[in-house]
């Protein structure tokens, strides 16, 4: 009887410690201590070497019917006058984090090449989309500037996404990692609905010319450079 009581007490203490009834969170940042638990999602690395949670591509109005879902890079910004490129990135968290409260989340991307200077933000996509298998030269079908999937048009060309960003704005000034801080309130909607975390990433200024960045996709052979989602959370 005493052993059973001690086991129940230990279980109760564990649930309490992993709940959201903890004091103030630690310092912000991917390497900081936000909340109690953390999950990294990065294809081929986190949480396991065979993890495959990500879909990514980019769309551009200069090739409105081109799909680039199989390319090792994706682009955001302005390559020429009126030629806009936007990223689509999503992570399937549906089986990873049921019944949790999000404290904070970060989206980390690796910049392979930068022309000029560009600031980006993340927005919540309004509808599903298909990644496709288009090479870096582009191919018809799946997500394009005109369509969310083969034969299914966006509500307006360029993608369907919320008017307000779910992240801060980050100015890219060189190659290497860039991290967007995702708003916890907006992120919680994804957790509650058990739907994929689904981003549109675009430049703050989509006018002018010659300000764009190329990012690594999940097809990048250097695994650590693939898109990564970091979530700090606690149990309900």
C-alpha positions in Angstrom: 0.0 0.0 0.0 2.8 2.4 0.9 4.6 1.6 -2.3 1.5 2.3 -4.4 1.0 5.6 -2.6 4.6 6.7 -3.3 4.2 5.9 -7.0 1.0 7.9 -7.2 2.7 10.8 -5.4 5.7 10.7 -7.8 3.3 10.7 -10.8 1.4 13.7 -9.4 4.7 15.6 -8.8 5.8 14.9 -12.4 2.6 16.2 -13.9 2.8 19.3 -11.7 6.4 20.0 -12.7 5.6 19.6 -16.5 2.5 21.8 -16.3 2.3 25.5 -17.1 2.2 26.3 -13.3 5.9 27.3 -13.5 7.3 30.7 -12.7 8.6 33.2 -15.2 10.3 31.8 -18.3 14.0 32.2 -18.8 15.7 34.4 -21.4 14.3 34.4 -24.9 16.2 32.8 -27.8 16.7 29.4 -29.4 19.4 28.6 -26.9 17.5 30.0 -23.9 15.1 28.3 -21.5 11.6 29.0 -22.5 8.9 27.1 -20.5 9.8 23.6 -19.5 9.9 21.3 -22.6 11.3 21.8 -26.0 10.9 20.1 -29.4 13.1 20.6 -32.4 11.8 19.5 -35.8 14.3 19.3 -38.7 14.2 16.7 -41.4 16.9 14.1 -41.1 18.1 15.4 -37.7 15.5 16.3 -35.1 14.0 14.6 -33.2 15.4 11.6 -35.1 17.7 11.0 -38.0 14.8 9.6 -40.1 12.4 12.5 -39.2 10.4 13.8 -42.2 7.9 16.5 -41.1 8.7 19.3 -43.5 7.3 20.5 -46.8 8.8 23.6 -48.5 8.9 25.4 -51.8 8.7 28.9 -53.2 6.5 30.7 -55.6 7.2 33.6 -57.9 5.1 35.8 -60.2 7.7 35.8 -62.8 6.9 32.2 -63.5 3.4 32.0 -62.2 2.8 28.3 -63.2 6.3 27.0 -62.1 6.7 24.7 -59.1 10.0 24.3 -57.3 9.2 21.7 -54.6 12.2 19.5 -55.4 14.8 22.2 -55.5 17.5 22.5 -52.9 16.9 26.3 -52.5 14.0 28.6 -52.2 13.8 32.3 -52.7 12.2 35.3 -51.0 12.4 38.9 -52.1 12.6 40.9 -55.4 14.8 39.6 -58.2 13.8 42.2 -60.7 11.1 45.0 -61.1 7.8 43.4 -60.1 9.3 39.9 -59.9 8.3 38.7 -56.4 9.3 35.4 -54.7 7.8 34.0 -51.5 8.5 30.9 -49.4 6.1 28.2 -48.4 7.2 26.1 -45.4 5.1 23.8 -43.2 5.8 21.3 -40.4 3.4 18.4 -39.6 3.2 18.6 -35.8 -0.2 16.8 -35.5 1.2 13.7 -33.8 4.0 15.5 -31.9 2.3 17.9 -29.5 -1.2 17.0 -28.5 -2.7 18.9 -25.5 0.1 21.4 -24.9 0.4 25.1 -24.4 2.9 26.9 -26.6 5.2 29.3 -24.8 7.2 30.4 -27.8 8.4 29.1 -31.2 11.2 29.9 -33.6 11.6 29.2 -37.3 15.2 28.9 -38.3 16.3 29.1 -42.0 19.7 29.0 -43.6 20.6 31.7 -46.1 22.8 30.3 -48.9 23.0 33.4 -51.0 22.0 37.1 -50.5 21.7 39.8 -53.0 21.2 43.3 -51.6 19.4 43.4 -48.2 16.0 42.0 -47.4 13.7 41.9 -44.3 11.3 39.0 -44.0 8.3 38.0 -41.8 6.2 34.8 -41.5 2.5 34.8 -42.1 -0.1 32.0 -41.4 -1.3 30.3 -44.5 -5.1 30.1 -44.8 -5.4 27.0 -47.0 -3.4 23.8 -47.5 -1.0 23.5 -50.4 1.0 20.7 -52.1 4.8 20.9 -52.2 5.3 19.3 -55.6 8.5 17.9 -57.1 9.5 20.6 -59.5 13.3 21.0 -60.0 15.2 24.3 -59.6 14.3 25.1 -63.2 10.6 24.8 -62.4 7.9 22.5 -63.5 4.1 22.6 -63.9 1.7 21.5 -61.1 1.3 21.6 -57.3 2.0 24.9 -55.5 2.7 27.8 -57.8 2.1 31.5 -57.8 -1.4 30.8 -59.3 -2.3 27.5 -57.6 -2.2 25.9 -54.1 -2.2 22.5 -55.8 -2.5 21.1 -59.3 -5.7 22.6 -60.7 -6.7 24.4 -57.5 -6.3 28.1 -57.6 -5.5 30.3 -54.6 -8.2 32.8 -53.7 -5.8 35.3 -55.2 -2.5 34.8 -57.0 0.5 34.8 -54.7 -1.0 32.6 -52.0 -3.7 32.8 -49.3 -2.4 34.0 -46.0 -3.4 36.1 -43.0 -3.0 39.9 -43.3 -1.1 40.1 -40.0 2.3 38.5 -39.5 2.9 35.8 -36.9 6.5 36.7 -36.5 8.8 39.6 -35.9 10.7 41.1 -38.8 14.3 40.1 -39.4 16.7 41.9 -41.7 19.1 39.5 -43.5 22.5 41.0 -44.1 24.6 37.9 -44.9 24.7 34.2 -45.4 24.1 31.8 -42.5 21.3 31.1 -40.1 18.4 33.5 -39.6 15.7 33.0 -37.0 12.1 34.3 -36.8 10.4 34.5 -33.5 6.8 33.2 -33.8 4.0 34.7 -31.9 2.8 32.2 -29.2 -0.9 33.2 -29.6 -0.9 32.6 -33.3 1.1 29.4 -32.8 -1.4 28.0 -30.3 -4.1 28.0 -33.0 -2.1 25.4 -34.9 -1.6 23.3 -31.7 -5.3 23.3 -30.8 -6.5 22.4 -34.3 -3.9 19.7 -34.7 -3.1 21.0 -38.2 0.3 21.5 -39.8 2.3 24.6 -38.8 2.0 26.4 -42.2 4.0 29.5 -43.0 4.3 32.0 -45.9 7.5 33.9 -45.6 7.8 37.0 -47.6 9.8 40.2 -47.9 8.5 43.3 -46.0 9.1 45.4 -49.1 8.0 43.8 -52.3 8.9 46.7 -54.5 12.1 47.8 -56.2 14.7 45.3 -57.5 17.7 43.2 -56.6 16.9 42.4 -52.9 16.4 38.7 -52.3 17.8 35.7 -50.4 18.1 32.0 -51.3 17.4 29.6 -48.5 18.1 25.9 -48.0 15.2 23.5 -48.3 14.6 20.1 -46.9 16.3 18.7 -50.0 19.6 20.3 -48.9 22.3 17.6 -48.5 23.8 19.4 -45.5 21.1 18.3 -43.0 21.9 21.0 -40.4 21.0 23.7 -43.0 17.5 22.5 -43.5 14.5 24.5 -42.1 14.1 24.0 -38.4 11.1 24.6 -36.1 11.8 25.0 -32.4 8.9 24.9 -30.0 8.9 25.6 -26.2 5.8 24.3 -24.5 4.3 22.9 -21.4 1.6 20.3 -20.8 -1.9 21.3 -20.0 
